[in-house]
Structures are given as structure tokens and as C-alpha cells.
Amino acid sequence: MKILLRWLLLAAALLLVAHLYPGVVVTSFSSALIAAMVLGLLNTLLRPVLVLLTLPVTVVSLGLFLFVINALMFWAAARLLSGFDVAGFWAALIGSLIYSLCGMLIDTLFERLFPDSD
């Protein structure tokens, strides 16, 4: 139940990103749902490999290269899907930053509303 609610909130966050920043376009809520799922899959499957492969650059840049990896995941999701469009790399960077902030707020909200009973 929590994962479904989190998915819906992340899709709404993607719509918020599109509303706040003109470089990101989401045509409908169903497109946002699919894009949120694809972003989650890319971040789960592909991002750890990219982080490992770019570890030296990430260390030298003091972790700032992780923003580039997040932008690439955001941009890749937009290239894979119709109904979700990103104007370019800088739009992907700004969009991924806003989306990440929304995701952190959603995670904080979930920690407070549904504390683990472990």
C-alpha cells in the first residue's frame, strides 16, 4: 500500500516539476505515472552501475558528479517515453534537482506517517 501511495505522490511531483520549470513537459497524469515508474527502474537498475563506473570522477568532484548522473537518468527516461519531454541536459539537471527534492520530502513524510515498528 505504501509503495503505491509513494508512486502516486512521485508522479504528482513530476507534474509539479513540469509546472514549475518550463524545460520539462508532462502531458498527463498517466504519462507522469509511467515516467515515475521508469525513473524508479532506471535509478534502481542503471544508476548503481553508473555510480560505480564513475567513482573516480565522483571522488575528484567531491560528489558533484552524482548530480550529472541524476540528470542523465532523468533525461534517459524522457527519451524513452512519449508524454514526458525534457528540453536538454540543463533542463534535465534542474528538473532532476526539483524532482529529488520532492522525493526527499515525500520520504520524510512517509517516515513520519508510517514509522517502522522494528
DAKA-V236448 format. One record per helix or strand. SS is the DSSP state (H for helix, E for strand). FROM is the first residue (numbers start at 1). TO is the last residue. If there is no record, write none. Layout:
# DAKA-V236448
ss=SS from=FROM to=TO
ss=SS from=FROM to=TO
This chain:
# DAKA-V236448
ss=H from=2 to=20
ss=E from=24 to=26
ss=H from=29 to=45
ss=H from=47 to=53
ss=H from=55 to=60
ss=H from=65 to=80
ss=E from=84 to=86
ss=H from=89 to=113
